[in-house]
Amino acid sequence: MPEGRLFIGTKMYSSWSLRGWLAVRLAGLEVEEVVIPLAGGSTEAVKAATPAGLVPYLEHRGARVWESLAILEYCAEHHPAIWPADPAARATARSIAAEMHAGFRGLRMAMPMTILNRFPGARRTPEALADIARIEAIWREALLDSGGPFLFGAELTGADIMFAPVACRFLTWQPELSATSQAYVDALRAHPLMRRWYDEAAAEPAEWRLPKYETAELA
Ligand SMILES: N[C@@H](CCC(=O)N[C@@H](CS)C(=O)NCC(=O)O)C(=O)O
């Protein structure tokens, strides 16, 4: 019997939904999944179903949670292993998760998540490349400390969840990456929950495709 609902957008495109979904699935919350096809901004069905007009949005045992970082924290209350056990590592993990949540607009604007497509080498804007350099520095430092394959060791944490859509973007747009970053992207892609998300995205109806995310050309 489901204990609530998780509202998300089109799996092909909705990067924030992927974060909320990974957290909820990793925590094992029993919720019904409501997938709303996105219209490319201001989707009426999203506005009608969610407090902030954005997905992801979680309802669980009377709690109403929106914003992906808040959903991550809610899930961590049910599944503490979402954050590293060591307090110093946990502080770093929360810092980089917050940095991802608040920033990297250059990357997000130039290289949207469109996971069924491959556009190698396209849209390497200066702003995107600057963001990628910072992301690679974050990953390098964490992976060096932890030994990988995930940022804080053997298990997926909230920091990995926040960067999972970045791995999707890198698989599509294929900017030049260090061997360390590429290995991390491949580890994320191989995680069972990511495999499930990609499979479910591939099964979405063709009518949900949005032309602006199906091309390497900038509008
Ligand atoms: N800060 C929000 C961002 C959520 C967001 O921008 N979601 C997009 C989809 S990826 C959305 O709902 N857009 C409205 C729409 O497409 O109608 C979060 O962390 O959850």
The ligand as an SDF file (V2000), in Angstrom:
LIG
                    3D

 20 19  0  0  0  0  0  0  0  0999 V2000
   15.0360   24.1690   -7.2960 N   0  0  0  0  0  0  0  0  0  0  0  0
   14.1180   23.1320   -7.7480 C   0  0  0  0  0  0  0  0  0  0  0  0
   14.1470   23.0930   -9.2560 C   0  0  0  0  0  0  0  0  0  0  0  0
   13.0400   22.2260   -9.8280 C   0  0  0  0  0  0  0  0  0  0  0  0
   12.8070   22.4840  -11.3100 C   0  0  0  0  0  0  0  0  0  0  0  0
   13.2560   23.5040  -11.8790 O   0  0  0  0  0  0  0  0  0  0  0  0
   12.0700   21.5580  -11.9440 N   0  0  0  0  0  0  0  0  0  0  0  0
   11.6940   21.7270  -13.3340 C   0  0  0  0  0  0  0  0  0  0  0  0
   11.8150   20.4160  -14.1040 C   0  0  0  0  0  0  0  0  0  0  0  0
   13.4780   19.8060  -14.1890 S   0  0  0  0  0  0  0  0  0  0  0  0
   10.2270   22.1030  -13.4180 C   0  0  0  0  0  0  0  0  0  0  0  0
    9.4230   21.6180  -12.6500 O   0  0  0  0  0  0  0  0  0  0  0  0
    9.8770   22.9680  -14.3740 N   0  0  0  0  0  0  0  0  0  0  0  0
    8.5060   23.3470  -14.5810 C   0  0  0  0  0  0  0  0  0  0  0  0
    7.9900   22.8780  -15.8900 C   0  0  0  0  0  0  0  0  0  0  0  0
    8.7730   22.3830  -16.7210 O   0  0  0  0  0  0  0  0  0  0  0  0
    6.7880   23.0110  -16.0860 O   0  0  0  0  0  0  0  0  0  0  0  0
   14.5020   21.8020   -7.1140 C   0  0  0  0  0  0  0  0  0  0  0  0
   15.6190   21.6890   -6.5970 O   0  0  0  0  0  0  0  0  0  0  0  0
   13.6910   20.8590   -7.0620 O   0  0  0  0  0  0  0  0  0  0  0  0
  1  2  1  0
  2  3  1  0
  2 18  1  0
  3  4  1  0
  4  5  1  0
  5  6  2  0
  5  7  1  0
  7  8  1  0
  8  9  1  0
  8 11  1  0
  9 10  1  0
 11 12  2  0
 11 13  1  0
 13 14  1  0
 14 15  1  0
 15 16  2  0
 15 17  1  0
 18 19  2  0
 18 20  1  0
M  END
$$$$
